[in-house]
Amino acid sequence: MSPSVYGIDLANIPPAIIGMEACGASHSWARELTNLSHAPKSILCCAMAS
């Protein structure tokens, strides 16, 4: 799914810290979230498994 599909819902919530797994698309998602006043945080997958 593209960020624009979720953009409508993410634009309607107050600014938040949003954690996401670091992957190939995470940089694109981070830009979209930053444009919506959110604070994206990338987490390495090995840190999520612990």
CHARMM internal coordinates of N, CA and C (Angstrom, degrees):
IC EDIT
DIST 1 N 1 CA 1.4464
DIST 1 CA 1 C 1.5276
ANGL 1 N 1 CA 1 C 109.13
DIST 1 C 2 N 1.2882
ANGL 1 CA 1 C 2 N 115.32
DIHE 1 N 1 CA 1 C 2 N 145.68
DIST 2 N 2 CA 1.4608
ANGL 1 C 2 N 2 CA 119.43
DIHE 1 CA 1 C 2 N 2 CA 179.61
DIST 2 CA 2 C 1.5264
ANGL 2 N 2 CA 2 C 109.42
DIHE 1 C 2 N 2 CA 2 C -88.72
DIST 2 C 3 N 1.3262
ANGL 2 CA 2 C 3 N 117.02
DIHE 2 N 2 CA 2 C 3 N 157.00
DIST 3 N 3 CA 1.4683
ANGL 2 C 3 N 3 CA 119.44
DIHE 2 CA 2 C 3 N 3 CA 178.36
DIST 3 CA 3 C 1.5187
ANGL 3 N 3 CA 3 C 113.04
DIHE 2 C 3 N 3 CA 3 C -57.95
DIST 3 C 4 N 1.3411
ANGL 3 CA 3 C 4 N 117.34
DIHE 3 N 3 CA 3 C 4 N -29.86
DIST 4 N 4 CA 1.4648
ANGL 3 C 4 N 4 CA 119.48
DIHE 3 CA 3 C 4 N 4 CA -179.10
DIST 4 CA 4 C 1.5262
ANGL 4 N 4 CA 4 C 112.16
DIHE 3 C 4 N 4 CA 4 C -64.74
DIST 4 C 5 N 1.3253
ANGL 4 CA 4 C 5 N 117.44
DIHE 4 N 4 CA 4 C 5 N -27.81
DIST 5 N 5 CA 1.4669
ANGL 4 C 5 N 5 CA 120.53
DIHE 4 CA 4 C 5 N 5 CA 177.65
DIST 5 CA 5 C 1.5186
ANGL 5 N 5 CA 5 C 109.93
DIHE 4 C 5 N 5 CA 5 C -64.75
DIST 5 C 6 N 1.3197
ANGL 5 CA 5 C 6 N 117.49
DIHE 5 N 5 CA 5 C 6 N -40.56
DIST 6 N 6 CA 1.4581
ANGL 5 C 6 N 6 CA 121.82
DIHE 5 CA 5 C 6 N 6 CA -179.66
DIST 6 CA 6 C 1.5205
ANGL 6 N 6 CA 6 C 112.45
DIHE 5 C 6 N 6 CA 6 C -89.66
DIST 6 C 7 N 1.3084
ANGL 6 CA 6 C 7 N 118.06
DIHE 6 N 6 CA 6 C 7 N -13.56
DIST 7 N 7 CA 1.4588
ANGL 6 C 7 N 7 CA 122.02
DIHE 6 CA 6 C 7 N 7 CA -175.18
DIST 7 CA 7 C 1.5100
ANGL 7 N 7 CA 7 C 114.29
DIHE 6 C 7 N 7 CA 7 C -55.92
DIST 7 C 8 N 1.3174
ANGL 7 CA 7 C 8 N 117.19
DIHE 7 N 7 CA 7 C 8 N -34.53
DIST 8 N 8 CA 1.4635
ANGL 7 C 8 N 8 CA 120.08
DIHE 7 CA 7 C 8 N 8 CA -178.59
DIST 8 CA 8 C 1.5245
ANGL 8 N 8 CA 8 C 109.63
DIHE 7 C 8 N 8 CA 8 C -63.02
DIST 8 C 9 N 1.3103
ANGL 8 CA 8 C 9 N 117.78
DIHE 8 N 8 CA 8 C 9 N -48.31
DIST 9 N 9 CA 1.4602
ANGL 8 C 9 N 9 CA 120.76
DIHE 8 CA 8 C 9 N 9 CA 179.97
DIST 9 CA 9 C 1.5230
ANGL 9 N 9 CA 9 C 111.94
DIHE 8 C 9 N 9 CA 9 C -68.40
DIST 9 C 10 N 1.3123
ANGL 9 CA 9 C 10 N 117.73
DIHE 9 N 9 CA 9 C 10 N -40.99
DIST 10 N 10 CA 1.4583
ANGL 9 C 10 N 10 CA 120.43
DIHE 9 CA 9 C 10 N 10 CA -178.47
DIST 10 CA 10 C 1.5210
ANGL 10 N 10 CA 10 C 112.02
DIHE 9 C 10 N 10 CA 10 C -69.99
DIST 10 C 11 N 1.3172
ANGL 10 CA 10 C 11 N 117.65
DIHE 10 N 10 CA 10 C 11 N -24.32
DIST 11 N 11 CA 1.4561
ANGL 10 C 11 N 11 CA 121.03
DIHE 10 CA 10 C 11 N 11 CA 178.39
DIST 11 CA 11 C 1.5207
ANGL 11 N 11 CA 11 C 111.47
DIHE 10 C 11 N 11 CA 11 C -76.57
DIST 11 C 12 N 1.3194
ANGL 11 CA 11 C 12 N 117.40
DIHE 11 N 11 CA 11 C 12 N -18.83
DIST 12 N 12 CA 1.4601
ANGL 11 C 12 N 12 CA 121.25
DIHE 11 CA 11 C 12 N 12 CA -176.30
DIST 12 CA 12 C 1.5233
ANGL 12 N 12 CA 12 C 114.15
DIHE 11 C 12 N 12 CA 12 C -96.60
DIST 12 C 13 N 1.3226
ANGL 12 CA 12 C 13 N 117.94
DIHE 12 N 12 CA 12 C 13 N 4.35
DIST 13 N 13 CA 1.4619
ANGL 12 C 13 N 13 CA 119.80
DIHE 12 CA 12 C 13 N 13 CA 177.21
DIST 13 CA 13 C 1.5243
ANGL 13 N 13 CA 13 C 108.96
DIHE 12 C 13 N 13 CA 13 C -110.49
DIST 13 C 14 N 1.3317
ANGL 13 CA 13 C 14 N 117.66
DIHE 13 N 13 CA 13 C 14 N 153.62
DIST 14 N 14 CA 1.4641
ANGL 13 C 14 N 14 CA 119.75
DIHE 13 CA 13 C 14 N 14 CA 178.96
DIST 14 CA 14 C 1.5323
ANGL 14 N 14 CA 14 C 110.71
DIHE 13 C 14 N 14 CA 14 C -62.85
DIST 14 C 15 N 1.3296
ANGL 14 CA 14 C 15 N 116.87
DIHE 14 N 14 CA 14 C 15 N 155.93
DIST 15 N 15 CA 1.4669
ANGL 14 C 15 N 15 CA 119.82
DIHE 14 CA 14 C 15 N 15 CA 178.00
DIST 15 CA 15 C 1.5285
ANGL 15 N 15 CA 15 C 111.00
DIHE 14 C 15 N 15 CA 15 C -51.25
DIST 15 C 16 N 1.3396
ANGL 15 CA 15 C 16 N 114.99
DIHE 15 N 15 CA 15 C 16 N 135.95
DIST 16 N 16 CA 1.4591
ANGL 15 C 16 N 16 CA 120.56
DIHE 15 CA 15 C 16 N 16 CA -176.57
DIST 16 CA 16 C 1.5202
ANGL 16 N 16 CA 16 C 110.22
DIHE 15 C 16 N 16 CA 16 C -144.94
DIST 16 C 17 N 1.3260
ANGL 16 CA 16 C 17 N 115.94
DIHE 16 N 16 CA 16 C 17 N 161.52
DIST 17 N 17 CA 1.4649
ANGL 16 C 17 N 17 CA 121.53
DIHE 16 CA 16 C 17 N 17 CA 170.44
DIST 17 CA 17 C 1.5227
ANGL 17 N 17 CA 17 C 105.78
DIHE 16 C 17 N 17 CA 17 C -85.21
DIST 17 C 18 N 1.3220
ANGL 17 CA 17 C 18 N 116.70
DIHE 17 N 17 CA 17 C 18 N 124.17
DIST 18 N 18 CA 1.4594
ANGL 17 C 18 N 18 CA 121.53
DIHE 17 CA 17 C 18 N 18 CA -177.00
DIST 18 CA 18 C 1.5203
ANGL 18 N 18 CA 18 C 109.00
DIHE 17 C 18 N 18 CA 18 C -119.88
DIST 18 C 19 N 1.3300
ANGL 18 CA 18 C 19 N 116.26
DIHE 18 N 18 CA 18 C 19 N 115.81
DIST 19 N 19 CA 1.4623
ANGL 18 C 19 N 19 CA 121.50
DIHE 18 CA 18 C 19 N 19 CA 178.89
DIST 19 CA 19 C 1.5165
ANGL 19 N 19 CA 19 C 110.28
DIHE 18 C 19 N 19 CA 19 C -88.89
DIST 19 C 20 N 1.3221
ANGL 19 CA 19 C 20 N 115.95
DIHE 19 N 19 CA 19 C 20 N 140.26
DIST 20 N 20 CA 1.4631
ANGL 19 C 20 N 20 CA 120.40
DIHE 19 CA 19 C 20 N 20 CA 178.56
DIST 20 CA 20 C 1.5168
ANGL 20 N 20 CA 20 C 109.72
DIHE 19 C 20 N 20 CA 20 C -148.10
DIST 20 C 21 N 1.3138
ANGL 20 CA 20 C 21 N 114.84
DIHE 20 N 20 CA 20 C 21 N 152.06
DIST 21 N 21 CA 1.4642
ANGL 20 C 21 N 21 CA 120.18
DIHE 20 CA 20 C 21 N 21 CA 178.38
DIST 21 CA 21 C 1.5214
ANGL 21 N 21 CA 21 C 109.57
DIHE 20 C 21 N 21 CA 21 C -68.86
DIST 21 C 22 N 1.3201
ANGL 21 CA 21 C 22 N 116.35
DIHE 21 N 21 CA 21 C 22 N 134.68
DIST 22 N 22 CA 1.4555
ANGL 21 C 22 N 22 CA 121.34
DIHE 21 CA 21 C 22 N 22 CA 177.10
DIST 22 CA 22 C 1.5253
ANGL 22 N 22 CA 22 C 108.65
DIHE 21 C 22 N 22 CA 22 C -70.81
DIST 22 C 23 N 1.3386
ANGL 22 CA 22 C 23 N 115.76
DIHE 22 N 22 CA 22 C 23 N 120.36
DIST 23 N 23 CA 1.4600
ANGL 22 C 23 N 23 CA 121.16
DIHE 22 CA 22 C 23 N 23 CA 179.81
DIST 23 CA 23 C 1.5233
ANGL 23 N 23 CA 23 C 108.00
DIHE 22 C 23 N 23 CA 23 C -148.56
DIST 23 C 24 N 1.2957
ANGL 23 CA 23 C 24 N 116.80
DIHE 23 N 23 CA 23 C 24 N -173.74
DIST 24 N 24 CA 1.4513
ANGL 23 C 24 N 24 CA 120.89
DIHE 23 CA 23 C 24 N 24 CA -178.11
DIST 24 CA 24 C 1.5153
ANGL 24 N 24 CA 24 C 114.08
DIHE 23 C 24 N 24 CA 24 C -61.76
DIST 24 C 25 N 1.3146
ANGL 24 CA 24 C 25 N 117.69
DIHE 24 N 24 CA 24 C 25 N -31.40
DIST 25 N 25 CA 1.4630
ANGL 24 C 25 N 25 CA 121.44
DIHE 24 CA 24 C 25 N 25 CA -177.65
DIST 25 CA 25 C 1.5238
ANGL 25 N 25 CA 25 C 113.20
DIHE 24 C 25 N 25 CA 25 C -95.81
DIST 25 C 26 N 1.3139
ANGL 25 CA 25 C 26 N 118.16
DIHE 25 N 25 CA 25 C 26 N -4.00
DIST 26 N 26 CA 1.4634
ANGL 25 C 26 N 26 CA 120.04
DIHE 25 CA 25 C 26 N 26 CA -173.57
DIST 26 CA 26 C 1.5267
ANGL 26 N 26 CA 26 C 113.25
DIHE 25 C 26 N 26 CA 26 C -64.45
DIST 26 C 27 N 1.3284
ANGL 26 CA 26 C 27 N 118.27
DIHE 26 N 26 CA 26 C 27 N -31.08
DIST 27 N 27 CA 1.4626
ANGL 26 C 27 N 27 CA 120.24
DIHE 26 CA 26 C 27 N 27 CA 179.75
DIST 27 CA 27 C 1.5271
ANGL 27 N 27 CA 27 C 110.05
DIHE 26 C 27 N 27 CA 27 C -65.92
DIST 27 C 28 N 1.3213
ANGL 27 CA 27 C 28 N 116.44
DIHE 27 N 27 CA 27 C 28 N -41.55
DIST 28 N 28 CA 1.4615
ANGL 27 C 28 N 28 CA 120.95
DIHE 27 CA 27 C 28 N 28 CA 178.00
DIST 28 CA 28 C 1.5271
ANGL 28 N 28 CA 28 C 110.71
DIHE 27 C 28 N 28 CA 28 C -64.17
DIST 28 C 29 N 1.3256
ANGL 28 CA 28 C 29 N 116.19
DIHE 28 N 28 CA 28 C 29 N -44.89
DIST 29 N 29 CA 1.4616
ANGL 28 C 29 N 29 CA 120.91
DIHE 28 CA 28 C 29 N 29 CA 177.75
DIST 29 CA 29 C 1.5303
ANGL 29 N 29 CA 29 C 110.74
DIHE 28 C 29 N 29 CA 29 C -61.27
DIST 29 C 30 N 1.3309
ANGL 29 CA 29 C 30 N 116.88
DIHE 29 N 29 CA 29 C 30 N -40.83
DIST 30 N 30 CA 1.4657
ANGL 29 C 30 N 30 CA 120.95
DIHE 29 CA 29 C 30 N 30 CA -179.16
DIST 30 CA 30 C 1.5293
ANGL 30 N 30 CA 30 C 110.90
DIHE 29 C 30 N 30 CA 30 C -61.67
DIST 30 C 31 N 1.3274
ANGL 30 CA 30 C 31 N 116.89
DIHE 30 N 30 CA 30 C 31 N -41.61
DIST 31 N 31 CA 1.4702
ANGL 30 C 31 N 31 CA 119.94
DIHE 30 CA 30 C 31 N 31 CA 177.41
DIST 31 CA 31 C 1.5231
ANGL 31 N 31 CA 31 C 111.00
DIHE 30 C 31 N 31 CA 31 C -62.10
DIST 31 C 32 N 1.3191
ANGL 31 CA 31 C 32 N 116.55
DIHE 31 N 31 CA 31 C 32 N -44.65
DIST 32 N 32 CA 1.4671
ANGL 31 C 32 N 32 CA 120.06
DIHE 31 CA 31 C 32 N 32 CA 179.38
DIST 32 CA 32 C 1.5315
ANGL 32 N 32 CA 32 C 111.01
DIHE 31 C 32 N 32 CA 32 C -61.88
DIST 32 C 33 N 1.3260
ANGL 32 CA 32 C 33 N 116.84
DIHE 32 N 32 CA 32 C 33 N -44.89
DIST 33 N 33 CA 1.4636
ANGL 32 C 33 N 33 CA 120.80
DIHE 32 CA 32 C 33 N 33 CA -179.13
DIST 33 CA 33 C 1.5278
ANGL 33 N 33 CA 33 C 111.31
DIHE 32 C 33 N 33 CA 33 C -65.65
DIST 33 C 34 N 1.3242
ANGL 33 CA 33 C 34 N 117.01
DIHE 33 N 33 CA 33 C 34 N -38.75
DIST 34 N 34 CA 1.4602
ANGL 33 C 34 N 34 CA 120.89
DIHE 33 CA 33 C 34 N 34 CA 177.93
DIST 34 CA 34 C 1.5203
ANGL 34 N 34 CA 34 C 110.23
DIHE 33 C 34 N 34 CA 34 C -64.17
DIST 34 C 35 N 1.3253
ANGL 34 CA 34 C 35 N 117.40
DIHE 34 N 34 CA 34 C 35 N -39.62
DIST 35 N 35 CA 1.4693
ANGL 34 C 35 N 35 CA 121.08
DIHE 34 CA 34 C 35 N 35 CA 177.33
DIST 35 CA 35 C 1.5191
ANGL 35 N 35 CA 35 C 112.02
DIHE 34 C 35 N 35 CA 35 C -62.88
DIST 35 C 36 N 1.3290
ANGL 35 CA 35 C 36 N 117.29
DIHE 35 N 35 CA 35 C 36 N -23.86
DIST 36 N 36 CA 1.4666
ANGL 35 C 36 N 36 CA 122.20
DIHE 35 CA 35 C 36 N 36 CA 178.42
DIST 36 CA 36 C 1.5309
ANGL 36 N 36 CA 36 C 112.28
DIHE 35 C 36 N 36 CA 36 C -95.38
DIST 36 C 37 N 1.3320
ANGL 36 CA 36 C 37 N 117.01
DIHE 36 N 36 CA 36 C 37 N 13.58
DIST 37 N 37 CA 1.4795
ANGL 36 C 37 N 37 CA 124.52
DIHE 36 CA 36 C 37 N 37 CA 177.90
DIST 37 CA 37 C 1.5175
ANGL 37 N 37 CA 37 C 114.17
DIHE 36 C 37 N 37 CA 37 C 72.55
DIST 37 C 38 N 1.3317
ANGL 37 CA 37 C 38 N 118.00
DIHE 37 N 37 CA 37 C 38 N 17.14
DIST 38 N 38 CA 1.4558
ANGL 37 C 38 N 38 CA 121.14
DIHE 37 CA 37 C 38 N 38 CA 175.51
DIST 38 CA 38 C 1.5369
ANGL 38 N 38 CA 38 C 108.88
DIHE 37 C 38 N 38 CA 38 C -90.04
DIST 38 C 39 N 1.3242
ANGL 38 CA 38 C 39 N 116.57
DIHE 38 N 38 CA 38 C 39 N 166.90
DIST 39 N 39 CA 1.4648
ANGL 38 C 39 N 39 CA 122.26
DIHE 38 CA 38 C 39 N 39 CA 178.04
DIST 39 CA 39 C 1.5249
ANGL 39 N 39 CA 39 C 108.56
DIHE 38 C 39 N 39 CA 39 C -116.17
DIST 39 C 40 N 1.3331
ANGL 39 CA 39 C 40 N 117.31
DIHE 39 N 39 CA 39 C 40 N 91.77
DIST 40 N 40 CA 1.4659
ANGL 39 C 40 N 40 CA 119.51
DIHE 39 CA 39 C 40 N 40 CA -179.35
DIST 40 CA 40 C 1.5198
ANGL 40 N 40 CA 40 C 112.07
DIHE 39 C 40 N 40 CA 40 C -73.79
DIST 40 C 41 N 1.3141
ANGL 40 CA 40 C 41 N 116.16
DIHE 40 N 40 CA 40 C 41 N 142.31
DIST 41 N 41 CA 1.4685
ANGL 40 C 41 N 41 CA 122.66
DIHE 40 CA 40 C 41 N 41 CA 177.01
DIST 41 CA 41 C 1.5205
ANGL 41 N 41 CA 41 C 108.88
DIHE 40 C 41 N 41 CA 41 C -129.11
DIST 41 C 42 N 1.3200
ANGL 41 CA 41 C 42 N 116.86
DIHE 41 N 41 CA 41 C 42 N 123.68
DIST 42 N 42 CA 1.4672
ANGL 41 C 42 N 42 CA 121.17
DIHE 41 CA 41 C 42 N 42 CA 177.77
DIST 42 CA 42 C 1.5093
ANGL 42 N 42 CA 42 C 110.09
DIHE 41 C 42 N 42 CA 42 C -88.26
DIST 42 C 43 N 1.3125
ANGL 42 CA 42 C 43 N 115.90
DIHE 42 N 42 CA 42 C 43 N 137.45
DIST 43 N 43 CA 1.4595
ANGL 42 C 43 N 43 CA 122.59
DIHE 42 CA 42 C 43 N 43 CA -179.93
DIST 43 CA 43 C 1.5287
ANGL 43 N 43 CA 43 C 107.71
DIHE 42 C 43 N 43 CA 43 C -122.84
DIST 43 C 44 N 1.3226
ANGL 43 CA 43 C 44 N 117.00
DIHE 43 N 43 CA 43 C 44 N 130.26
DIST 44 N 44 CA 1.4642
ANGL 43 C 44 N 44 CA 120.31
DIHE 43 CA 43 C 44 N 44 CA 177.16
DIST 44 CA 44 C 1.5256
ANGL 44 N 44 CA 44 C 109.96
DIHE 43 C 44 N 44 CA 44 C -64.81
DIST 44 C 45 N 1.3099
ANGL 44 CA 44 C 45 N 116.49
DIHE 44 N 44 CA 44 C 45 N 143.62
DIST 45 N 45 CA 1.4655
ANGL 44 C 45 N 45 CA 119.99
DIHE 44 CA 44 C 45 N 45 CA -176.75
DIST 45 CA 45 C 1.5293
ANGL 45 N 45 CA 45 C 111.72
DIHE 44 C 45 N 45 CA 45 C -61.61
DIST 45 C 46 N 1.3272
ANGL 45 CA 45 C 46 N 118.01
DIHE 45 N 45 CA 45 C 46 N -33.07
DIST 46 N 46 CA 1.4661
ANGL 45 C 46 N 46 CA 119.83
DIHE 45 CA 45 C 46 N 46 CA 179.44
DIST 46 CA 46 C 1.5266
ANGL 46 N 46 CA 46 C 110.93
DIHE 45 C 46 N 46 CA 46 C -67.80
DIST 46 C 47 N 1.3395
ANGL 46 CA 46 C 47 N 117.68
DIHE 46 N 46 CA 46 C 47 N -28.56
DIST 47 N 47 CA 1.4501
ANGL 46 C 47 N 47 CA 120.79
DIHE 46 CA 46 C 47 N 47 CA 176.99
DIST 47 CA 47 C 1.5223
ANGL 47 N 47 CA 47 C 110.97
DIHE 46 C 47 N 47 CA 47 C -74.63
DIST 47 C 48 N 1.3251
ANGL 47 CA 47 C 48 N 117.79
DIHE 47 N 47 CA 47 C 48 N -27.88
DIST 48 N 48 CA 1.4585
ANGL 47 C 48 N 48 CA 121.59
DIHE 47 CA 47 C 48 N 48 CA 179.98
DIST 48 CA 48 C 1.5210
ANGL 48 N 48 CA 48 C 111.74
DIHE 47 C 48 N 48 CA 48 C -75.78
DIST 48 C 49 N 1.3237
ANGL 48 CA 48 C 49 N 117.20
DIHE 48 N 48 CA 48 C 49 N -28.01
DIST 49 N 49 CA 1.4576
ANGL 48 C 49 N 49 CA 121.38
DIHE 48 CA 48 C 49 N 49 CA -176.90
DIST 49 CA 49 C 1.5242
ANGL 49 N 49 CA 49 C 112.58
DIHE 48 C 49 N 49 CA 49 C -75.81
DIST 49 C 50 N 1.3217
ANGL 49 CA 49 C 50 N 117.90
DIHE 49 N 49 CA 49 C 50 N -19.30
DIST 50 N 50 CA 1.4659
ANGL 49 C 50 N 50 CA 120.96
DIHE 49 CA 49 C 50 N 50 CA -176.48
DIST 50 CA 50 C 1.5026
ANGL 50 N 50 CA 50 C 112.25
DIHE 49 C 50 N 50 CA 50 C -72.27
END
COOR INIT
IC SEED 1 N 1 CA 1 C
IC BUILD
